[in-house]
Amino acid sequence: MPGFRHILFPVDLSERCAAIRPFVRFIANRFHAKVTLLHVFEKSTGEWLAAVENTAAIAFDDAQTNEESCALLSEFFPREPGAQFEVVHAARCGDPAEQIVEFAKQQNVDLLMMPTHGHGKFRRLLLGSVTSEVLEGAPCPVWTAAHTEDPAIADHASCRTILAAGSATAAEVGSSFTTNAQVEVLNEEQTRNVAKVAREKNADLLVLAMPRSQANDVIREVSCPVLTL
């Protein structure tokens, strides 16, 4: 059975990031995976701390910034009773997309999970353009959701209906998520209209095995999360 052992969750403490915590927990528990929460900060400013502390922005050394970032990440994603996975925290300095992709490569991440936008207490971090860059450069499957501001997004966390498109691998990965889910493999015609089919079938998860440039367009159009292989 395919599985995920190391999940990378880039975090900026935004509401969009908060909205996908149930999904991260669900998948991590399913596969007993390690979850790394990653915050990417800019070395030149203390804007991220100023937003939290309501103080003037000042520069901080990397060590202090790392420590403060990891403390906030711990509060953002506390361990829950009965959790079947490990959680670790990390902070990097630099361009968000570059640092996320590089971290995934260096740390053998096999699943990356992120919303398409973010704009929270640190600073505007996970913009749509960042997600597109990560999707293009990531060495592993990428899970993302475009409409995390919609309260109905939480209804998809249990993954009852999974659609797989593009290859048999997509179906195999979809089937690995839960023994109770209904996994439907889309035919060629349905795959060409995958966003429409996902809406009609009220899919909880869409698993795609296709060029990531195409997947990016699908992600924008569907209301459910998309896992791009």
Secondary structure, 3 states (H helix, E strand, C coil): CCCCCEEEEECCCCHHHHHCHHHHHHHHHHHCCEEEEEEEECCCCCHHHHHHHCCCCCCCCHHHHHHHHHHHHHHHCCCCCCCCCCEEEEEEECCHHHHHHHHHHHCCCCEEEEECCCECCCCECCCHHHHHHHHHHCCCCEEEECCCCCHHHHHHCCCCEEEEECCHHHHHHHHCCCCCCEEEECCHHHHHCHHHHHHHCCCCEEEECCCHHHHHHHHHHCCCCEEEC
